[in-house]
Amino acid sequence: MAVRKRRWMWHGTERSRWVVDYVDTSGTRRLKSFANKKEADAWSVTALHEVKQGTHTPASVSISIREAFERWIAHCEAEGLEYGTIRQRRQHLRFHIEPFIGGERLSGLTMPRVYQFDTGLRDSGRSLAMRRKVMTNLKTAISFAQSRGLVTQNVARGVKIKADDRTEIGPLREGVDFPSRAELKAMIMTYDLYGHLFEDREADREAMKKIEAGIAAA
């Protein structure tokens, strides 16, 4: 793998680009050009590692993310999946995938770019549930493309979407989300002392039934 500067004349003006000259995993010679040497050197290091690992897909032969998604949907249709499932996946492609990353090369997709994509969905008002569904379909579409030899790795597989700490629903906590045993006993003592917990007697009776049932089951 070599990095060199290429010069040529264009209407009497000299122009130049930095070129990475390398051989891919299939033994085919490839060229990729950059505006400056720093970008070329950085890319060559990554590409060399990918070639050695057998995970490199040249951008010139890579399909777009949109096309990978479309091929996956076509496969799902051929397999006879339900209409509702196909419809949902088409909607995810049209409204969520295509506007953000649909035109990008599948081989150029990285894990940081996938997280950036999710951030874009969030900032555009997509709910947490929707983002998770879209991400699941994106991962599956890439896995399908990988199985067809269209890309060598699924960079979205390890992406995890976590809920905002302010909205995440965790396990119920005794004494916070529901009364503790001591609090339940205090409520019973209050009932025994005053004969009621609420002004509404019917609500009182129902509350006591639930409290006693909860203690019995604990």
N, C-alpha and C positions, 0 to 999 in steps of 0.2 A: 504494500500500500504506500503510495507516494503522494506528496503534496507539492504541487509546482504552480508557477505563475504562467498563465497563457496570455500572449499579446497578439493583437491583430489590428489592422487598419480599417477604419470605417469612414468613408467619405473624407479621406485625408486626415482623419484624427485617430491617434493611437488609443486603443482601448485595451483593458486587461481584466482578467478574472483569475481567482485562485481555484485550482482544480484538484480534486482528490481522485486519483487514478487507482482503482483496486479491482480485485477479482472476487465475485460474490460466492455464495455457498454452492452454486451450480457450476462454477468454473467459468462463468461469463465475465468478460472484462466490462467494468462500469466506470463512468465518469460523473462526478457531481461537482458543480461549480459554486463558488461563494464570492462575496464582494471583497472580503479581506482574509488575510492569512490566519488570524485568530479564530474565526469561525470555522475555517477549513481544518485547522489542527484539532479543534475541539470535536468536530464531527468525525474526523478520521479515527480518533481514539475510541469513540463509542462504536463506530462501524466495525473496526477491527475486532473488538471484543464480541460483537454480535456475530460476525462471520465465524470466529473461532467456536462460539457456542452453538452455531447453526440456527440462530434466531433472526438473521438479517433478511429483510425483504426490501429490495430496491424500490424507491418511490416511483420510478418510471414504469414499473410493471404492477404497481399496487392499485387496487380498485378503491373507490371512495367509501366512506362509512355508509352513506346513503345506499349505494349499490349493494354493499354487504348485507344491509338490513333488508333490502328488497329481495335479495336472493334467499335469505332465510325465510321470509314470509311466503315466497313462492313454494319453497320446500314444505312449509307447514300446510299450505293449501293442497299440495299434491299428496300429503299424508292424510288428508281428510279431517283436519282439525275442525272444531265447531266454528260456525260463522261468527259467533260473538267473540271468540278468541282471536280470530283473524282480524276482525274489525278493530278490536282494541289495539293490536299491534300496528295496524296501519295508522291509527290515530296517533299513537306514540311517535311513529316515524314522521308524520306530517306536522304535528304541533310541537314536538319537543326535540326530536333528533335533528331533523332537517334544518330548522332555523338556526341552530347553534353550531353543530359540527358535521352536518350532512355532507358538505362539499369537501371536507378534509380527507387526505389520504389515510387509508386504514393503517398502512405501515408506519405512518408518522405519528400515530396516536400513542401517547405516553400516559402513565399513571397520573402524573401531575396535571396533564391536560384533562383527564377524566374528572378529577376533583374540581378543576376549574369549570368544567361543563356543569357539574352539579351545583356549584356556587351560582352560576348563571341562571340555572333553573330556579333556585331558591330566591335570588334577587328579583326574578321576574314574576314572583308570586305563586310559584308551584308549591303545593302542599308537601309535607314530609312523606305522606303516603304515596302521592303521585311520583315524587322523585325516586322513591324506592322501587316502584313498579317499573318506571322507565329504565332505571339502572339494571334491574334484573333482566329486562329484555335486551338491553345493550350487551350485557355479558354473554347472554345466550346466543345472540346474533354473531358476536365475535368468535365464540366457541365453534359455531357452525362454520364460519369462514376458515377457522384454523383446521377443522377436520377436512376441508376441501382443498387445503394447501394454499389458501389465499393470503394467509398471514402465519407467521411462525410462533407467535405467542399471544396470549390473551392478557393484555396489560390492565384490563378492568377487573379481572378476577379478584384481586385482593382489595378492591375499593370497598370501604364500609361507610355507610351514611348514618351518622348518629343524630339523634334529636337534640335540639337546643336545650341546654340545661334548664332554661326557664319554663320549657313546655314538656320536657320528657316526663313520662308517667312511670314512676318506679313502683316497687312493691308497697302494699299498704303497711302502715306502721302503727303499732299499738300505742294508744295515747295521743296520736296525731291525727290519723285518718279515722279511727274508731276508738271508743272508750276503752281504757284499760280495765283489768279485772277490779282493781281498787275503785275506779270510778263507777263501774257498774254496781258494785256493792253499795257504794255511797248513794247511788240513785235509788236502789231498793230500800235502803234505810230511810231516805227522804220520803219515799212513797208510804212506807209503814208508819212514819211519824205523822205526816200531814194528810195522808190518804190520796194524794195525787201528785203528778209531776207537771201536768198541763191543765189549763183551764177546761179544755175539752175532755170530758170524762171518757168518751169513746176512744179518743186518741191515747188517753192514759192507759186504758186496758190493752189496747193493741201494742203499745210500747212495752208494757210490762211482760206481755207474752213473748215478744221478741227477745227482750233482755234475758228472761229466764231460760228461754230455749238456747240462746247463745252461750250462757254460762254452763248449761247442762252438756252442751256439745264440746266445750273447751277441754 
